[in-house]
Amino acid sequence: MRLTKFIGIISLFFLAGLPARAQQKHLFSLSANDFLLDGKPFQIISGEMHPARIPYAYWRQRIQMAKAMGCNTIAIYVFWNYQETAPGVWDFKNGNHNIAEFIKICQEEKMWVLFRPGPYVCGEWDFGGLPFWLLKTPDIKIRCMDPRYMHEVEIYVQHISKEIKPFLVTNGGPILMVQVENEYGSYGNDKTYLQTLKKLWTDNGINVPFYTADGATAFMLDAGTVEGAAIGLDSGSDEDDFAEAKKANPNVPSFSSETYPGWLTHWGEQWARPDTNDLKKEVTFLLKNKKSFNFYVIHGGTNFGFWAGANGGGKTYQADITSYDYDAPINEQGNPTAKYWMIRNLIQEYNGTHLPDIPAAIPTIEIPAITLQPFTSIWNELPKPVLLPQPKPIEYFNQQSGLILYKTTLIGNKSGKLRISEPHDLAFVFLNDQFIDTIYRDGGRWEINIPKSDVKNPVLEILVEAMGRINFGSDMTDRKGITDRVTLNGMTLMNWETYSLPLDEPFIKSLKSANKLADRNGTFFKADFELDHVGDTYLDMQHFQKGVVWVNGHNLGRYWNIGPQQRLYCPAPWLKKGKNEVIVLDLFTSAPAEISGKKEPE
C-alpha cells in the first residue's frame, strides 16, 4: 500500500515535468502525397510567429489569436544569435529566450508546432540568425562545410536539440516537423552540407520528420531539397508549384511553407501593403484542394533592439524598419485586421469547424507630450581606445551593433578626396571636431571632400553607425564599421585610435549626466514621466531625426525620419505605474524635442 502510494507520488512529479500531451503520444509521418497524423491524412494550417519578436507576456494571446483565426499549428523561427548571446554563452531561460516555454504554451493551447531552427533562417533578422562573432574569423565561409563554421553549428544543434527533445511529437509533444536550413536553393548547392545538417539533428535525438523550404522553381528545389524530407514551397500558390515539388521528389508530400499575407518594409520606402485579392485567391486554392500551408507571417511583431536585418548586394543596401508588422493578419500590437477576418471566414467555410472566440484586445494608452533634454553625448562617453595600424570592423571588438569611432592624425595629404572602403553603414566624418559630411553605404558614394585646414596636424574622426546585417543572398558576410581601409587622395591612412560604443544594456546603464556637452552629432536625451496606469502605446518620434530609444532600459529599436515608420511600439509590460524613464540617442540633433505616446501606429 505504501509502495503503491510512493510510486504514485513519484509518477506525478515525473509527469509534471513533461509536456501536457505526454500521455497522448501521436505518430506523425509522411506518405507520397499526404502528411499523416496517426495514419490519417492531416492538413496543416499554420501561422508563423517568432518568440523573439513578441513580448514574453503576450505569447499566449498571440497564439490564441492564431487559433481563433483557424490555425491548428504554429511555425516558429529560432534565431541562433538570440540564443547564444556570446561565444559559449547560452540563454534559454530569460523572457523571450525561453523557447521551451513558448512551445509549452502552444501545446497548452492545443496547437501543433513546425520548428524552424536554421542554423540560417533569413527572417529579416540580423545576419539571418547567424551569430555576428562568426565574422571575427576573416575568411570564414558560411552555410557550407567550412570546418570552422560547422564546428559552431554542431554546438548549436546540440543545445537546441536538448531544449526541444521533450516536445517532439514522438515524445508526446507538439513538434511535428523540423526544418533543415532555409531556402538553401536560393543560396548554394552543397548537398553534403544539407545532408550533414539533417544527420546532426538525428544524431542528437531529433526523430521527427524533416522538411526543407525553397522557391517553387526547378533549380532551387534541385539544390535545396534533402532526400526523405518533405518539400516546403515558398510559396505554393497553384497546381504548377506543387507539380514542381512532385518532380523534385515524388515520394514525399509538399506544402506551402510560406504563404505571404504581407511583406517586409525597408527604411525610405512606402509601407508594404500587398493586394488582399491575390491572398484570398491563394488561400482559397489551398483550402479547396486540402493543401497544407503556413502563413508567413500570421503575426510579425517587432524588431526590438538592433535585431532588424537588411537586404542588399554590391552597392545596394536596404535596412529593415523596426516594426515587423508585415501587413500581417494580426498586427504588431496583436489585433485582428481585415485580412484576419477574411481568412477566418474562408477557413470556416471550407473546413466547417467552429472557431474559438477572438481574445480580448490588449488595452492601449496615450502619453502626453514629454520634452527630452540633452544630458550627455557619445563624445563624453568614449572608452579607452584600441590602437591599430588600420581600421577593423566592429566584430573584431566583440561588438554586435551600435557605433564605432575611428580617429587618426593626417600626415602627408591633409585635404582632398577622402574615400572609405566600405562604410557599413552610415559614417559621420569630422575634421578637427567639426562635422564635414556623412557617407551612407547605399548607392556606393563613398567619397567626400576634406577641406584645407590651418591646423598643422589635422585630426580626422569617422563615427560609423552599424545598421542591420544583410540576411539574404550572396552578400551576407556583412561586417560592420569600416570593413577595409580609408584613403585620402589615394594614400592609405594609418595608425587609428578605435573606440567601441556598443549601445548595449551595460553601456546605457553606465551613462551619466555631463557638465558640458560636445557640440557634435551623437546626443543622448532623457526625461522622466509618470503613469497612473499602463497599456500598450506607440512613441511618436517625428520631432527627432535618427537614432535609438530606450524605455526603462528596454531598447525599442531604431527610428529614422526618412520613414515610413515614425512611431515605435512600446508594450505595456515595459512600462510602470508611477515613474518611468525614456532615453533617446539622436545622431543628427542636439536640441530638446518632444515625444508622445499614441494608441495607434502610423
C-alpha positions in Angstrom: 0.0 0.0 0.0 2.7 2.4 1.0 4.9 1.4 -2.0 1.9 2.0 -4.4 1.3 5.4 -2.9 5.1 6.2 -3.2 5.1 5.2 -6.8 2.1 7.3 -7.5 3.7 10.4 -6.0 6.9 9.8 -8.0 4.8 9.4 -11.1 3.1 12.7 -10.5 6.4 14.5 -10.1 7.7 12.9 -13.3 4.6 13.7 -15.4 4.7 17.3 -14.1 7.9 17.9 -16.0 6.7 16.5 -19.3 4.7 18.3 -22.0 0.9 18.4 -21.5 0.3 15.8 -24.2 2.9 13.4 -22.8 0.2 10.8 -22.2 -1.2 11.3 -25.7 1.6 10.2 -28.0 0.9 10.6 -31.7 2.5 9.4 -34.8 3.3 12.0 -37.5 4.6 10.6 -40.7 5.0 11.3 -44.5 3.4 9.4 -47.3 3.9 10.2 -51.0 1.1 12.7 -51.1 0.0 13.5 -47.5 1.1 14.3 -44.0 -0.3 11.6 -41.8 -1.3 12.0 -38.1 -1.9 8.7 -36.5 -2.1 7.2 -40.0 -4.8 9.6 -41.3 -4.3 12.5 -43.7 -3.8 15.7 -41.8 -4.0 19.2 -43.2 -1.5 21.6 -41.6 -3.0 25.1 -41.3 -0.1 27.0 -39.7 0.5 30.6 -38.7 4.1 31.7 -38.1 5.3 34.0 -35.3 8.6 34.4 -33.7 9.1 34.4 -29.9 11.9 36.9 -30.0 9.7 39.5 -31.7 6.8 39.2 -29.2 6.9 40.4 -25.6 7.0 37.3 -23.4 3.8 38.4 -21.6 1.9 38.3 -24.9 2.9 34.9 -26.2 -0.3 33.2 -25.2 -2.5 35.9 -26.5 -0.8 35.8 -29.9 -1.1 32.0 -30.1 -4.8 32.2 -29.1 -5.3 34.8 -31.9 -3.8 32.4 -34.5 -6.0 29.6 -33.2 -9.2 31.7 -33.3 -8.4 32.5 -37.0 -8.5 28.8 -37.8 -4.9 27.6 -37.5 -4.0 24.3 -35.9 -0.3 24.8 -35.9 2.3 27.5 -35.1 5.5 27.8 -37.0 8.5 29.4 -35.3 11.9 30.6 -36.3 14.6 30.2 -33.6 17.4 32.7 -34.1 20.8 31.3 -33.2 22.3 34.7 -32.4 19.4 35.4 -30.0 20.0 32.2 -28.0 23.8 32.2 -28.0 24.4 35.7 -26.9 28.2 35.4 -26.9 30.5 32.6 -27.8 29.6 29.8 -25.4 27.0 31.9 -23.5 23.5 30.5 -23.9 20.2 31.8 -22.8 17.1 29.6 -22.9 15.5 30.8 -19.6 15.1 34.6 -19.6 11.9 36.1 -21.0 11.8 35.9 -24.8 14.7 33.5 -24.9 12.7 30.6 -23.3 11.7 28.8 -26.5 10.7 25.7 -24.5 8.1 27.8 -22.7 6.8 29.1 -26.0 6.4 25.6 -27.3 4.8 24.5 -24.0 2.2 27.3 -24.4 1.5 26.2 -27.9 0.7 22.7 -26.5 -1.4 24.0 -23.7 -3.5 25.8 -26.4 -3.7 22.6 -28.3 -1.6 23.8 -31.2 1.0 21.8 -33.2 4.4 23.2 -34.0 6.6 23.5 -37.0 10.1 24.1 -35.7 12.5 26.2 -37.9 15.9 26.3 -36.2 18.1 27.2 -39.2 21.0 27.5 -38.3 20.3 30.1 -41.0 16.8 31.4 -41.1 16.7 34.7 -43.1 13.6 36.1 -41.4 14.6 39.8 -42.0 16.7 39.3 -38.8 20.3 40.5 -38.3 22.6 38.2 -40.3 19.8 35.7 -40.9 20.1 34.5 -37.3 23.8 33.6 -37.5 26.0 35.0 -34.7 27.9 38.1 -35.5 31.0 36.7 -33.9 31.4 34.2 -36.7 32.6 37.2 -38.8 35.5 37.7 -36.5 37.3 34.9 -38.5 38.4 36.9 -41.5 38.0 34.3 -44.2 35.2 32.2 -42.8 32.6 30.8 -45.2 29.1 30.3 -44.0 26.3 27.9 -45.0 28.8 25.3 -46.2 31.2 22.6 -45.0 33.8 25.1 -43.8 35.0 23.2 -40.7 35.2 26.4 -38.6 31.5 27.2 -39.4 30.4 23.6 -39.0 32.1 23.3 -35.6 29.9 26.1 -34.2 26.8 24.6 -36.0 27.4 21.3 -34.2 27.4 23.0 -30.8 24.3 25.0 -31.7 22.4 21.8 -32.8 23.4 20.1 -29.6 22.0 22.9 -27.4 18.8 23.3 -29.4 18.2 19.6 -29.5 18.4 19.3 -25.7 15.7 22.1 -25.4 13.2 20.6 -27.8 13.5 16.8 -27.4 10.8 16.7 -24.7 8.4 18.5 -27.1 8.8 16.2 -30.1 5.6 14.5 -31.2 7.4 11.2 -30.7 7.7 12.1 -27.0 4.1 13.3 -26.6 4.9 16.9 -27.6 3.6 19.2 -30.3 6.6 19.5 -32.7 5.5 17.7 -35.9 8.5 18.5 -38.1 11.8 20.3 -38.1 13.1 22.3 -41.0 16.6 21.7 -42.4 18.3 25.1 -43.1 16.2 27.6 -45.0 15.8 28.4 -48.7 19.2 26.9 -49.4 18.4 26.6 -53.1 18.5 30.4 -53.3 22.0 30.5 -51.9 24.1 27.4 -52.6 24.3 23.9 -53.9 26.2 21.9 -51.3 24.2 18.8 -50.8 26.7 17.4 -48.4 26.1 20.4 -46.1 22.3 19.8 -46.1 22.7 16.1 -45.5 25.2 16.7 -42.7 22.8 19.1 -41.0 20.0 16.5 -41.2 22.3 13.9 -39.7 23.4 16.2 -36.9 19.7 16.6 -35.8 19.1 12.9 -35.9 22.3 12.1 -34.1 21.1 14.4 -31.4 17.8 12.6 -30.9 15.5 14.6 -33.2 13.4 11.7 -34.6 10.5 13.5 -36.2 10.1 14.1 -40.0 12.1 16.9 -41.6 11.3 19.4 -44.3 13.0 22.0 -46.4 11.7 25.3 -47.8 12.6 26.7 -51.2 11.1 28.7 -54.1 8.9 26.6 -56.4 11.4 26.6 -59.2 13.3 23.6 -60.6 16.9 24.8 -59.8 16.1 25.9 -56.3 14.4 22.6 -55.4 17.2 20.7 -57.0 19.8 22.5 -54.8 17.7 22.9 -51.7 15.9 19.6 -51.0 17.1 16.7 -48.9 16.3 13.0 -49.5 13.4 11.9 -47.3 12.4 15.4 -46.2 9.0 16.9 -47.1 9.2 19.8 -49.5 8.1 23.2 -48.5 7.4 25.7 -51.2 7.9 29.5 -50.6 5.2 29.9 -51.7 3.0 27.1 -53.1 0.3 29.2 -54.8 -1.1 26.9 -57.5 -1.0 23.5 -59.1 2.1 24.3 -61.1 4.1 25.0 -57.9 3.1 21.7 -56.4 3.9 19.9 -59.7 7.4 21.2 -59.4 7.7 19.7 -56.0 6.5 16.4 -57.2 9.1 16.4 -60.0 11.8 17.1 -57.4 10.8 14.2 -55.3 7.6 12.1 -56.0 8.0 10.1 -52.7 7.3 12.9 -50.2 4.5 15.3 -49.6 4.8 19.1 -50.3 3.1 22.1 -48.8 3.2 25.9 -49.0 5.8 26.6 -46.2 5.5 30.3 -46.7 2.2 31.7 -47.9 2.6 35.5 -47.8 -0.3 37.6 -46.4 2.0 40.6 -46.3 5.6 41.7 -46.9 8.6 43.5 -45.3 9.4 47.2 -45.5 12.7 49.0 -45.7 13.6 52.5 -44.5 12.8 55.1 -47.1 10.0 53.0 -48.7 6.3 53.2 -48.6 4.6 50.7 -46.3 4.3 47.3 -48.0 0.6 46.5 -48.4 0.2 43.6 -50.8 -3.1 43.1 -52.6 -5.6 41.2 -50.5 -7.4 39.7 -53.5 -4.3 37.7 -54.5 -4.1 36.4 -51.0 -7.7 35.3 -51.0 -7.3 33.5 -54.3 -4.2 31.6 -53.0 -5.8 30.7 -49.6 -8.9 29.5 -51.4 -6.9 27.3 -53.7 -5.0 25.8 -50.7 -8.2 25.1 -48.7 -10.2 23.8 -51.6 -7.5 21.3 -52.5 -6.7 20.3 -48.9 -3.1 21.5 -49.3 -1.2 22.1 -46.1 0.2 25.6 -45.7 1.9 28.1 -43.3 1.2 31.8 -43.2 4.5 33.7 -43.2 3.8 35.6 -41.0 0.4 35.5 -39.3 1.9 38.0 -36.8 5.2 39.7 -37.3 5.8 41.6 -34.0 8.7 44.0 -33.6 12.5 44.0 -34.3 13.3 45.3 -30.8 16.9 46.4 -30.1 19.3 46.0 -33.0 17.8 42.8 -34.5 16.3 44.2 -37.7 18.1 42.8 -40.8 18.7 44.2 -44.3 18.7 43.3 -47.9 21.4 44.2 -50.4 24.2 43.3 -52.7 27.1 45.1 -54.3 26.5 48.9 -53.9 22.8 48.4 -52.8 21.8 48.3 -49.1 18.3 48.3 -47.8 17.9 48.2 -44.0 14.6 46.9 -42.5 12.5 49.1 -40.3 12.0 48.4 -36.6 8.3 47.3 -37.0 7.8 43.8 -38.3 4.1 44.3 -38.7 4.5 42.8 -42.2 0.9 43.9 -43.0 0.0 40.5 -41.4 -3.4 39.3 -40.3 -2.6 40.0 -36.7 -1.0 43.4 -36.5 2.1 44.5 -34.5 0.0 45.1 -31.3 -1.8 41.8 -31.6 -5.1 43.0 -33.1 -7.1 41.4 -36.0 -7.0 43.1 -39.3 -9.4 42.9 -42.3 -7.2 40.1 -43.6 -7.7 38.2 -40.4 -11.4 38.2 -40.8 -11.3 37.3 -44.4 -9.0 34.3 -43.7 -11.0 33.2 -40.7 -14.2 33.2 -42.8 -12.5 31.2 -45.5 -11.3 28.5 -43.1 -14.7 28.2 -41.5 -16.3 27.9 -45.0 -14.0 25.1 -46.3 -13.3 23.2 -43.0 -16.7 23.6 -41.4 -15.2 23.9 -38.0 -16.5 26.2 -35.2 -13.6 28.5 -34.2 -12.9 29.9 -30.8 -13.9 33.5 -29.9 -11.3 36.2 -30.6 -9.2 37.0 -27.4 -9.8 40.4 -25.8 -7.8 43.3 -27.2 -4.8 44.4 -25.1 -5.5 47.9 -23.7 -3.7 50.9 -25.1 -2.9 54.3 -23.6 -1.8 57.8 -24.8 1.1 59.6 -23.1 1.0 63.4 -23.2 4.0 65.2 -24.8 7.3 64.8 -23.0 10.2 67.2 -23.6 13.5 65.4 -23.6 16.6 67.4 -22.6 20.2 66.6 -23.7 22.2 65.1 -20.8 25.3 63.6 -22.3 26.8 62.6 -25.7 28.9 59.8 -27.1 31.9 62.2 -27.0 31.5 62.3 -23.2 31.3 58.5 -23.0 34.3 57.4 -25.0 36.1 54.4 -23.6 39.9 53.8 -23.7 40.9 53.4 -27.4 42.4 50.4 -29.1 45.4 51.3 -31.3 45.5 49.7 -34.7 47.5 50.3 -37.9 44.3 50.2 -40.0 40.6 50.2 -39.2 38.9 46.9 -38.3 35.2 46.2 -38.3 33.2 46.0 -35.1 33.2 42.2 -34.9 36.9 42.4 -34.1 35.9 44.2 -30.9 33.3 41.6 -29.9 30.6 44.1 -30.7 27.2 43.1 -32.1 25.9 46.6 -33.2 25.8 50.2 -32.1 28.5 52.7 -33.0 32.3 52.7 -33.5 34.6 55.7 -33.7 37.9 55.7 -35.7 40.4 58.6 -35.2 43.7 59.4 -36.8 46.1 62.3 -37.4 46.6 63.4 -41.1 50.2 63.3 -42.2 51.2 64.0 -45.8 47.9 64.6 -47.6 45.7 66.8 -45.3 42.9 67.7 -47.7 41.2 66.4 -50.8 39.3 63.3 -51.7 38.5 61.0 -48.8 37.3 57.5 -49.6 36.0 54.9 -47.1 36.1 51.3 -48.4 33.5 50.3 -47.3 31.4 52.2 -44.7 28.9 49.8 -43.1 26.6 51.5 -42.8 26.3 55.3 -42.1 29.5 57.3 -41.5 29.9 60.8 -40.0 33.1 62.5 -40.9 34.7 65.1 -38.6 37.8 67.3 -39.1 39.3 69.0 -36.0 36.0 68.4 -34.1 33.9 70.0 -37.0 31.3 67.9 -38.8 32.1 67.7 -42.5 29.7 65.3 -44.2 28.0 61.8 -44.0 28.7 58.8 -46.2 25.9 56.3 -46.5 26.6 52.8 -47.7 23.7 52.6 -50.1 24.5 53.6 -53.7 28.3 53.4 -53.5 29.0 57.1 -53.0 31.8 56.5 -50.5 33.9 59.7 -51.2 33.7 63.2 -49.8 35.9 66.3 -50.0 38.1 67.1 -46.9 38.7 70.9 -46.8 42.0 72.6 -46.2 42.8 73.3 -42.6 45.0 75.8 -40.8 45.8 73.1 -38.2 49.3 71.7 -38.5 48.3 68.2 -37.7 44.6 67.8 -38.6 42.6 65.2 -36.7 40.2 63.1 -38.7 37.4 61.2 -36.9 34.9 58.8 -38.5 31.9 57.7 -36.5 30.1 54.8 -38.0 26.6 53.5 -37.2 26.0 49.8 -37.7 22.6 49.0 -39.0 21.1 45.6 -39.8 23.3 42.9 -41.3 22.2 41.6 -44.7 20.1 38.5 -44.1 19.5 37.1 -47.6 21.5 36.4 -50.7 25.2 36.1 -51.6 26.4 39.2 -49.7 25.5 38.0 -46.3 29.1 38.2 -45.0 28.3 41.7 -43.9 30.8 43.1 -41.3 30.1 46.5 -39.7 32.1 49.6 -39.3 35.0 50.3 -41.7 35.5 47.0 -43.5 38.7 47.7 -45.3 40.6 51.0 -45.4 40.4 54.8 -45.6 42.3 56.7 -48.3 43.0 60.4 -48.8 43.9 61.3 -52.5 44.7 57.6 -52.8 47.1 57.5 -49.8 46.1 54.8 -47.2 45.6 56.4 -43.8 47.4 54.6 -41.0 47.5 54.5 -37.2 44.0 54.6 -35.9 42.5 55.0 -32.4 39.3 53.0 -32.2 36.5 53.5 -29.7 33.9 50.8 -29.3 30.4 52.1 -28.4 28.1 49.1 -28.4 25.0 50.9 -27.0 24.1 47.7 -25.2 22.4 47.4 -21.8 25.5 47.9 -19.7 26.6 50.9 -21.8 23.2 52.6 -21.4 23.1 51.9 -17.7 26.5 53.5 -17.3 25.5 56.9 -18.8 26.0 59.9 -16.5 25.0 63.5 -17.0 27.8 65.6 -18.4 28.6 69.2 -17.2 29.4 70.2 -20.7 28.2 68.6 -23.9 30.3 68.4 -27.1 28.7 70.3 -29.9 28.8 67.4 -32.3 26.5 64.6 -33.6 25.5 62.0 -31.1 23.5 63.4 -28.3 21.7 61.5 -25.5 18.4 62.9 -24.3 16.4 61.9 -21.2 13.2 62.6 -19.5 11.1 61.0 -16.7 7.3 60.7 -17.0 4.5 59.5 -14.7 1.8 57.0 -15.5 -1.3 56.2 -13.3 -1.9 53.1 -15.3 -0.1 51.2 -18.1 -1.1 49.9 -21.5 0.5 49.4 -24.9 1.5 52.6 -26.7 3.4 53.9 -29.8 6.1 56.5 -29.1 5.9 59.2 -31.8 9.4 60.2 -32.8 8.5 62.7 -35.5 10.4 65.6 -33.8 13.7 63.6 -33.7 15.8 62.6 -36.8 17.6 59.3 -36.5 18.6 57.1 -33.6 17.5 54.7 -30.9 15.0 54.7 -28.0 15.2 53.1 -24.6 12.2 53.0 -22.1 13.0 51.8 -18.6 16.1 50.1 -20.0 14.3 48.3 -22.8 15.6 49.0 -26.4 12.5 49.8 -28.5 14.6 49.9 -31.7 15.7 52.4 -34.3 13.8 55.3 -35.7 14.6 57.4 -38.8 12.8 60.4 -40.2 13.0 59.2 -43.8 10.1 56.9 -42.8 7.8 55.3 -43.3 7.9 54.4 -39.6 7.7 57.3 -37.2 6.2 55.5 -34.2 7.8 52.8 -32.1 5.8 50.1 -30.4 6.2 50.1 -26.6 4.4 47.2 -24.9 2.7 47.7 -21.5 4.9 45.2 -19.6 7.9 47.5 -20.2 6.1 50.5 -18.6 5.4 51.0 -14.8 2.7 52.7 -12.8 4.4 55.7 -11.4 7.8 57.0 -12.6 9.2 55.9 -16.0 12.4 56.9 -17.8 13.0 57.4 -21.6 16.4 57.8 -23.2 16.9 58.8 -26.8 20.2 58.8 -28.8 19.9 61.1 -31.8 22.7 61.2 -34.4 21.7 64.5 -36.0 20.0 66.8 -33.5 21.2 68.2 -30.2 18.1 70.5 -29.5 15.5 69.5 -26.9 12.5 67.8 -28.5 9.1 66.2 -27.7 7.8 62.7 -27.9 4.4 61.4 -27.0 2.5 58.1 -26.8 -0.2 57.3 -29.3 -2.8 54.5 -29.3 -2.3 53.7 -32.9 0.7 53.0 -35.2 1.2 55.2 -38.3 
